[in-house]
Amino acid sequence: RISPTVRWLAVPEDRLTGYSQSVDPCYNYTILNDQWRSTNNTNTQDLHCDQSINWQGWYRLFLGSSDARIPERCIDTNRCGTHAPLWITQPHPTQPGETVTRTVCNNWSGSCCQFPSHTIQVKLCHGNYYVYKLERPSMCHLAYCAGIWETAKHERFLDKVCVFSIV
């Protein structure tokens, strides 16, 4: 078993032959902690584009010191630091250790999936956090959103504009 403190990213890729597929992304991820990704962010003066990022490996989302996750609902345009926010169309996995593939859509011009969609992988890690294998969106001014979730009697998304229950 690989210790959570081991960083395989520091090992040259040619030395990982035969092992790279077995590295658990729950212990081998990059932290993505950009406040501008928040679903509460309505600033359109400084727009971001995730198409220009060379996405490699798995990512864990934070907003400040809180775990965050990609919303499971269409997010209003001009939020999350971009024109067309990215969100996933199906629920996150519910079983620890489970990895699922999810479709990513965007909201623009009155459509919750205006531009070509793509898929990402999502894994629920032991410790109740998610990691994502993010992919490059189809065009610019699309960016992944992040929201804070709270666990109570009913899980709900903390968002000043809309609070909804997970079905």
C-alpha positions in Angstrom: 0.0 0.0 0.0 1.3 3.4 -0.9 1.4 5.9 1.9 -0.6 9.1 1.5 2.6 11.1 1.9 4.2 9.6 -1.2 4.0 11.9 -4.2 4.2 9.9 -7.3 4.1 13.1 -9.4 7.7 13.6 -8.5 8.8 10.3 -10.1 9.7 10.4 -13.8 6.9 9.0 -15.9 9.1 6.3 -17.5 9.7 4.8 -14.0 6.0 4.4 -13.4 5.5 1.8 -16.1 3.1 -0.8 -14.8 2.3 1.2 -11.7 0.7 4.5 -12.8 -2.7 2.9 -13.2 -2.7 1.6 -9.6 -2.0 4.9 -7.9 -5.1 5.9 -5.9 -6.1 9.4 -7.0 -7.4 10.0 -3.4 -3.8 10.3 -2.4 -2.4 11.6 -5.6 -4.2 14.8 -6.6 -3.6 18.5 -7.1 -5.4 21.0 -5.0 -7.6 23.5 -7.0 -8.4 26.4 -4.6 -9.5 29.3 -6.7 -12.1 31.6 -5.1 -13.2 32.9 -8.5 -14.6 29.4 -9.2 -17.3 29.9 -6.5 -20.9 29.7 -7.6 -21.4 32.9 -5.7 -18.9 34.8 -7.9 -20.7 37.2 -10.3 -17.6 39.2 -11.2 -17.3 39.4 -15.0 -14.4 41.9 -15.1 -11.8 39.2 -14.8 -12.9 36.2 -16.9 -11.3 32.8 -16.8 -10.9 30.1 -19.4 -10.3 26.5 -18.4 -9.5 25.5 -22.0 -6.1 27.1 -21.7 -5.1 24.8 -18.7 -3.2 21.6 -19.4 -5.3 19.4 -17.2 -3.3 16.4 -16.0 -4.1 14.0 -13.3 -6.7 14.3 -10.5 -7.9 17.5 -8.7 -9.5 18.1 -5.3 -11.6 21.3 -5.1 -11.5 23.7 -2.2 -13.0 27.2 -1.6 -10.8 28.6 1.2 -10.4 25.8 3.8 -13.6 24.1 2.9 -14.0 21.1 0.6 -16.0 22.0 -2.5 -17.4 20.1 -5.4 -18.7 20.7 -9.0 -22.4 21.5 -9.0 -25.0 19.0 -10.2 -27.2 21.6 -11.6 -27.2 24.2 -14.3 -25.4 27.4 -13.0 -26.5 30.8 -14.1 -24.4 32.5 -16.8 -21.7 34.9 -15.8 -20.8 33.1 -12.6 -17.8 31.2 -11.4 -15.4 33.7 -13.0 -16.5 33.0 -16.5 -19.3 33.5 -19.1 -20.5 29.8 -19.4 -20.1 27.9 -16.1 -19.4 24.2 -16.2 -21.5 21.7 -14.1 -22.1 18.0 -14.1 -25.4 16.5 -15.3 -25.6 13.5 -13.1 -25.0 13.0 -9.3 -21.7 12.4 -7.6 -20.8 8.9 -6.6 -22.2 7.8 -3.2 -20.1 4.8 -2.2 -16.6 5.4 -0.9 -14.0 4.3 -3.4 -16.5 4.5 -6.3 -15.4 6.2 -9.5 -18.0 7.4 -12.1 -17.9 9.1 -15.5 -20.0 12.3 -15.7 -21.1 14.5 -18.5 -20.1 18.2 -18.1 -22.3 20.9 -19.5 -22.3 24.7 -19.6 -24.9 27.4 -19.5 -25.0 30.0 -22.2 -27.7 31.8 -24.3 -30.6 30.2 -22.4 -29.3 26.6 -22.8 -27.9 24.5 -20.0 -25.7 22.6 -22.5 -25.1 25.2 -25.3 -21.6 24.3 -26.3 -20.2 20.7 -26.9 -20.2 18.7 -23.7 -17.4 16.4 -22.5 -16.9 13.8 -19.7 -14.8 13.7 -16.6 -14.2 11.1 -13.9 -15.3 11.7 -10.3 -14.2 9.6 -7.3 -15.6 9.6 -3.8 -12.7 9.1 -1.4 -12.8 7.6 2.1 -12.9 10.7 4.2 -16.0 12.0 2.3 -14.3 14.2 -0.3 -14.2 14.0 -4.1 -11.4 14.1 -6.6 -11.9 14.9 -10.3 -10.1 13.9 -13.4 -10.8 17.1 -15.3 -10.7 17.5 -19.1 -10.2 20.6 -21.3 -13.5 22.3 -22.3 -14.4 22.7 -25.9 -13.8 26.5 -26.0 -12.9 29.5 -24.0 -14.8 31.3 -21.3 -16.0 28.0 -19.9 -14.7 27.2 -16.4 -15.4 24.6 -13.8 -17.6 25.9 -10.9 -17.1 25.0 -7.3 -19.6 25.1 -4.4 -19.6 24.3 -0.7 -21.7 21.5 0.5 -23.0 21.0 4.0 -24.0 17.7 5.6 -27.1 17.8 7.8 -30.3 15.9 7.9 -30.6 16.8 4.3 -27.5 17.6 2.2 -27.8 20.9 0.4 -25.8 23.2 -1.7 -24.8 26.5 -0.1 -25.5 29.1 -2.6 -27.0 32.6 -2.1 -29.1 32.4 -5.2 -30.5 28.9 -5.0 -30.6 26.1 -2.3 -31.7 22.7 -3.6 -31.9 19.2 -2.1 -30.1 16.3 -3.6 -32.5 13.8 -4.9 
